Amino acid sequence: MLKLKYIIPAVLLLLGAAFYFRGLGLNENIVKVDMSVREEINAPDPEPAITYAYLPQYSHKVSYQRHNRLIEYLSHETGLSIRQVFPDTFEEHRRMVENGDIDISFSNPLTYIKIANSGAKAFARIIEPSGSPTFRGQIIARKDNRIIRKVNDCIGKSWIAVDPLSAGGYLFVLGMFLEKGITSEDFKEIAFAAGPGGKQEKAVLAVYAGKYDFASIREGTLDIVKDKVNISKIRVIAETKPYPSWVYAARKGLDPKIKELISNAMLNLSMNNQEQAEILKQAGMRGIISAKDRDYDSIRTLIQKLGLSSPRKNEGGLVK
């Protein structure tokens, strides 16, 4: 009787399991799949677009915020599909223009000279927020720094600059030091803001945090970073002489008709038109005017003075 007591529940359990699995369809015919038969599915090609890049002096977020409305305007006025791309460094921006990955470059004049050597051509330049088609570099320090009050006080101190290819954020200031007989060997340290994008902000923040004695930045940067830094605690020690403003250049080989469409749309922007004025203000400019390669010969003179010169081709194709 004891054995039957255990056998009957076991039999009932097995019968229940059989009915359950039968309900799941385990007795149905198995369908075999031939994995050797495959169909290739190709992803659609991205829509062709003109690529536009802002030299990454600020973070990618700031670059987008400043220029997205301008790009929308240019697309609407020209009928072209225009897409903003975001190089991480000044050097990457230069390489992308040379490789044809950036069609329209918006850069500082030093970077322009480098990409001009590989065939890029200036066609427009901006009017700065000051109302001038020129801009300056600045030396800044903390206001409570009692040692650095004038340019010569920077000797023997630590310097944070934006980038080796930065115009206002390094080379304009280096040129000013050289005019006063101060060389790069006269500083305790020259460092450059690390990481992708946002280098102007990083230079200001480094001085604000006391990591470096002074920084070099481009004119107008303090106004842009005022939501991140209490700029009342920052002093502008000196400013360089003015140099030609930021420049628009078309890469080598870009269809001249495309360049002309974009150039005309840019030149038509006016502060007298309320909607266009908002676009210009957001982009950090008061207007856009036409430009030629020779407008930047003063930059070439600076490059030679700094010992950074390289041969270039003029419009006739001759090497200078």
Secondary structure as a PSIPRED ss2 file (coil, helix, strand):
# PSIPRED VFORMAT (PSIPRED V4.0)

   1 M C   1.000  0.000  0.000
   2 L H   0.000  1.000  0.000
   3 K H   0.000  1.000  0.000
   4 L H   0.000  1.000  0.000
   5 K H   0.000  1.000  0.000
   6 Y H   0.000  1.000  0.000
   7 I H   0.000  1.000  0.000
   8 I H   0.000  1.000  0.000
   9 P H   0.000  1.000  0.000
  10 A H   0.000  1.000  0.000
  11 V H   0.000  1.000  0.000
  12 L H   0.000  1.000  0.000
  13 L H   0.000  1.000  0.000
  14 L H   0.000  1.000  0.000
  15 L H   0.000  1.000  0.000
  16 G H   0.000  1.000  0.000
  17 A H   0.000  1.000  0.000
  18 A H   0.000  1.000  0.000
  19 F H   0.000  1.000  0.000
  20 Y H   0.000  1.000  0.000
  21 F H   0.000  1.000  0.000
  22 R H   0.000  1.000  0.000
  23 G H   0.000  1.000  0.000
  24 L C   1.000  0.000  0.000
  25 G C   1.000  0.000  0.000
  26 L C   1.000  0.000  0.000
  27 N C   1.000  0.000  0.000
  28 E C   1.000  0.000  0.000
  29 N C   1.000  0.000  0.000
  30 I C   1.000  0.000  0.000
  31 V C   1.000  0.000  0.000
  32 K C   1.000  0.000  0.000
  33 V C   1.000  0.000  0.000
  34 D C   1.000  0.000  0.000
  35 M C   1.000  0.000  0.000
  36 S C   1.000  0.000  0.000
  37 V C   1.000  0.000  0.000
  38 R C   1.000  0.000  0.000
  39 E C   1.000  0.000  0.000
  40 E C   1.000  0.000  0.000
  41 I C   1.000  0.000  0.000
  42 N C   1.000  0.000  0.000
  43 A C   1.000  0.000  0.000
  44 P C   1.000  0.000  0.000
  45 D C   1.000  0.000  0.000
  46 P C   1.000  0.000  0.000
  47 E C   1.000  0.000  0.000
  48 P C   1.000  0.000  0.000
  49 A C   1.000  0.000  0.000
  50 I E   0.000  0.000  1.000
  51 T E   0.000  0.000  1.000
  52 Y E   0.000  0.000  1.000
  53 A E   0.000  0.000  1.000
  54 Y E   0.000  0.000  1.000
  55 L C   1.000  0.000  0.000
  56 P C   1.000  0.000  0.000
  57 Q C   1.000  0.000  0.000
  58 Y C   1.000  0.000  0.000
  59 S C   1.000  0.000  0.000
  60 H H   0.000  1.000  0.000
  61 K H   0.000  1.000  0.000
  62 V H   0.000  1.000  0.000
  63 S H   0.000  1.000  0.000
  64 Y H   0.000  1.000  0.000
  65 Q H   0.000  1.000  0.000
  66 R H   0.000  1.000  0.000
  67 H H   0.000  1.000  0.000
  68 N H   0.000  1.000  0.000
  69 R H   0.000  1.000  0.000
  70 L H   0.000  1.000  0.000
  71 I H   0.000  1.000  0.000
  72 E H   0.000  1.000  0.000
  73 Y H   0.000  1.000  0.000
  74 L H   0.000  1.000  0.000
  75 S H   0.000  1.000  0.000
  76 H H   0.000  1.000  0.000
  77 E H   0.000  1.000  0.000
  78 T H   0.000  1.000  0.000
  79 G C   1.000  0.000  0.000
  80 L C   1.000  0.000  0.000
  81 S C   1.000  0.000  0.000
  82 I E   0.000  0.000  1.000
  83 R E   0.000  0.000  1.000
  84 Q E   0.000  0.000  1.000
  85 V E   0.000  0.000  1.000
  86 F C   1.000  0.000  0.000
  87 P C   1.000  0.000  0.000
  88 D C   1.000  0.000  0.000
  89 T C   1.000  0.000  0.000
  90 F H   0.000  1.000  0.000
  91 E H   0.000  1.000  0.000
  92 E H   0.000  1.000  0.000
  93 H H   0.000  1.000  0.000
  94 R H   0.000  1.000  0.000
  95 R H   0.000  1.000  0.000
  96 M H   0.000  1.000  0.000
  97 V H   0.000  1.000  0.000
  98 E H   0.000  1.000  0.000
  99 N C   1.000  0.000  0.000
 100 G C   1.000  0.000  0.000
 101 D C   1.000  0.000  0.000
 102 I C   1.000  0.000  0.000
 103 D C   1.000  0.000  0.000
 104 I E   0.000  0.000  1.000
 105 S E   0.000  0.000  1.000
 106 F E   0.000  0.000  1.000
 107 S E   0.000  0.000  1.000
 108 N C   1.000  0.000  0.000
 109 P H   0.000  1.000  0.000
 110 L H   0.000  1.000  0.000
 111 T H   0.000  1.000  0.000
 112 Y H   0.000  1.000  0.000
 113 I H   0.000  1.000  0.000
 114 K H   0.000  1.000  0.000
 115 I H   0.000  1.000  0.000
 116 A H   0.000  1.000  0.000
 117 N C   1.000  0.000  0.000
 118 S C   1.000  0.000  0.000
 119 G C   1.000  0.000  0.000
 120 A C   1.000  0.000  0.000
 121 K E   0.000  0.000  1.000
 122 A E   0.000  0.000  1.000
 123 F E   0.000  0.000  1.000
 124 A E   0.000  0.000  1.000
 125 R E   0.000  0.000  1.000
 126 I E   0.000  0.000  1.000
 127 I E   0.000  0.000  1.000
 128 E C   1.000  0.000  0.000
 129 P C   1.000  0.000  0.000
 130 S C   1.000  0.000  0.000
 131 G C   1.000  0.000  0.000
 132 S C   1.000  0.000  0.000
 133 P C   1.000  0.000  0.000
 134 T E   0.000  0.000  1.000
 135 F E   0.000  0.000  1.000
 136 R C   1.000  0.000  0.000
 137 G E   0.000  0.000  1.000
 138 Q E   0.000  0.000  1.000
 139 I E   0.000  0.000  1.000
 140 I E   0.000  0.000  1.000
 141 A E   0.000  0.000  1.000
 142 R E   0.000  0.000  1.000
 143 K C   1.000  0.000  0.000
 144 D C   1.000  0.000  0.000
 145 N C   1.000  0.000  0.000
 146 R C   1.000  0.000  0.000
 147 I C   1.000  0.000  0.000
 148 I C   1.000  0.000  0.000
 149 R C   1.000  0.000  0.000
 150 K C   1.000  0.000  0.000
 151 V H   0.000  1.000  0.000
 152 N H   0.000  1.000  0.000
 153 D H   0.000  1.000  0.000
 154 C H   0.000  1.000  0.000
 155 I C   1.000  0.000  0.000
 156 G C   1.000  0.000  0.000
 157 K C   1.000  0.000  0.000
 158 S E   0.000  0.000  1.000
 159 W E   0.000  0.000  1.000
 160 I E   0.000  0.000  1.000
 161 A E   0.000  0.000  1.000
 162 V C   1.000  0.000  0.000
 163 D C   1.000  0.000  0.000
 164 P C   1.000  0.000  0.000
 165 L C   1.000  0.000  0.000
 166 S C   1.000  0.000  0.000
 167 A H   0.000  1.000  0.000
 168 G H   0.000  1.000  0.000
 169 G H   0.000  1.000  0.000
 170 Y H   0.000  1.000  0.000
 171 L H   0.000  1.000  0.000
 172 F H   0.000  1.000  0.000
 173 V H   0.000  1.000  0.000
 174 L H   0.000  1.000  0.000
 175 G H   0.000  1.000  0.000
 176 M H   0.000  1.000  0.000
 177 F H   0.000  1.000  0.000
 178 L H   0.000  1.000  0.000
 179 E H   0.000  1.000  0.000
 180 K C   1.000  0.000  0.000
 181 G C   1.000  0.000  0.000
 182 I C   1.000  0.000  0.000
 183 T C   1.000  0.000  0.000
 184 S H   0.000  1.000  0.000
 185 E H   0.000  1.000  0.000
 186 D H   0.000  1.000  0.000
 187 F C   1.000  0.000  0.000
 188 K C   1.000  0.000  0.000
 189 E E   0.000  0.000  1.000
 190 I E   0.000  0.000  1.000
 191 A E   0.000  0.000  1.000
 192 F E   0.000  0.000  1.000
 193 A C   1.000  0.000  0.000
 194 A C   1.000  0.000  0.000
 195 G C   1.000  0.000  0.000
 196 P C   1.000  0.000  0.000
 197 G C   1.000  0.000  0.000
 198 G C   1.000  0.000  0.000
 199 K H   0.000  1.000  0.000
 200 Q H   0.000  1.000  0.000
 201 E H   0.000  1.000  0.000
 202 K H   0.000  1.000  0.000
 203 A H   0.000  1.000  0.000
 204 V H   0.000  1.000  0.000
 205 L H   0.000  1.000  0.000
 206 A H   0.000  1.000  0.000
 207 V H   0.000  1.000  0.000
 208 Y H   0.000  1.000  0.000
 209 A C   1.000  0.000  0.000
 210 G C   1.000  0.000  0.000
 211 K C   1.000  0.000  0.000
 212 Y C   1.000  0.000  0.000
 213 D C   1.000  0.000  0.000
 214 F E   0.000  0.000  1.000
 215 A E   0.000  0.000  1.000
 216 S E   0.000  0.000  1.000
 217 I E   0.000  0.000  1.000
 218 R E   0.000  0.000  1.000
 219 E C   1.000  0.000  0.000
 220 G C   1.000  0.000  0.000
 221 T H   0.000  1.000  0.000
 222 L H   0.000  1.000  0.000
 223 D H   0.000  1.000  0.000
 224 I H   0.000  1.000  0.000
 225 V C   1.000  0.000  0.000
 226 K C   1.000  0.000  0.000
 227 D C   1.000  0.000  0.000
 228 K C   1.000  0.000  0.000
 229 V C   1.000  0.000  0.000
 230 N C   1.000  0.000  0.000
 231 I H   0.000  1.000  0.000
 232 S H   0.000  1.000  0.000
 233 K H   0.000  1.000  0.000
 234 I E   0.000  0.000  1.000
 235 R E   0.000  0.000  1.000
 236 V E   0.000  0.000  1.000
 237 I E   0.000  0.000  1.000
 238 A E   0.000  0.000  1.000
 239 E E   0.000  0.000  1.000
 240 T C   1.000  0.000  0.000
 241 K C   1.000  0.000  0.000
 242 P C   1.000  0.000  0.000
 243 Y E   0.000  0.000  1.000
 244 P E   0.000  0.000  1.000
 245 S C   1.000  0.000  0.000
 246 W C   1.000  0.000  0.000
 247 V E   0.000  0.000  1.000
 248 Y E   0.000  0.000  1.000
 249 A E   0.000  0.000  1.000
 250 A E   0.000  0.000  1.000
 251 R C   1.000  0.000  0.000
 252 K C   1.000  0.000  0.000
 253 G C   1.000  0.000  0.000
 254 L C   1.000  0.000  0.000
 255 D C   1.000  0.000  0.000
 256 P H   0.000  1.000  0.000
 257 K H   0.000  1.000  0.000
 258 I H   0.000  1.000  0.000
 259 K H   0.000  1.000  0.000
 260 E H   0.000  1.000  0.000
 261 L H   0.000  1.000  0.000
 262 I H   0.000  1.000  0.000
 263 S H   0.000  1.000  0.000
 264 N H   0.000  1.000  0.000
 265 A H   0.000  1.000  0.000
 266 M H   0.000  1.000  0.000
 267 L H   0.000  1.000  0.000
 268 N C   1.000  0.000  0.000
 269 L C   1.000  0.000  0.000
 270 S C   1.000  0.000  0.000
 271 M C   1.000  0.000  0.000
 272 N C   1.000  0.000  0.000
 273 N C   1.000  0.000  0.000
 274 Q H   0.000  1.000  0.000
 275 E H   0.000  1.000  0.000
 276 Q H   0.000  1.000  0.000
 277 A H   0.000  1.000  0.000
 278 E H   0.000  1.000  0.000
 279 I H   0.000  1.000  0.000
 280 L H   0.000  1.000  0.000
 281 K H   0.000  1.000  0.000
 282 Q H   0.000  1.000  0.000
 283 A C   1.000  0.000  0.000
 284 G C   1.000  0.000  0.000
 285 M C   1.000  0.000  0.000
 286 R C   1.000  0.000  0.000
 287 G E   0.000  0.000  1.000
 288 I E   0.000  0.000  1.000
 289 I E   0.000  0.000  1.000
 290 S E   0.000  0.000  1.000
 291 A C   1.000  0.000  0.000
 292 K C   1.000  0.000  0.000
 293 D H   0.000  1.000  0.000
 294 R H   0.000  1.000  0.000
 295 D H   0.000  1.000  0.000
 296 Y H   0.000  1.000  0.000
 297 D H   0.000  1.000  0.000
 298 S H   0.000  1.000  0.000
 299 I H   0.000  1.000  0.000
 300 R H   0.000  1.000  0.000
 301 T H   0.000  1.000  0.000
 302 L H   0.000  1.000  0.000
 303 I H   0.000  1.000  0.000
 304 Q H   0.000  1.000  0.000
 305 K H   0.000  1.000  0.000
 306 L C   1.000  0.000  0.000
 307 G C   1.000  0.000  0.000
 308 L C   1.000  0.000  0.000
 309 S C   1.000  0.000  0.000
 310 S C   1.000  0.000  0.000
 311 P C   1.000  0.000  0.000
 312 R C   1.000  0.000  0.000
 313 K E   0.000  0.000  1.000
 314 N C   1.000  0.000  0.000
 315 E C   1.000  0.000  0.000
 316 G C   1.000  0.000  0.000
 317 G C   1.000  0.000  0.000
 318 L C   1.000  0.000  0.000
 319 V E   0.000  0.000  1.000
 320 K C   1.000  0.000  0.000
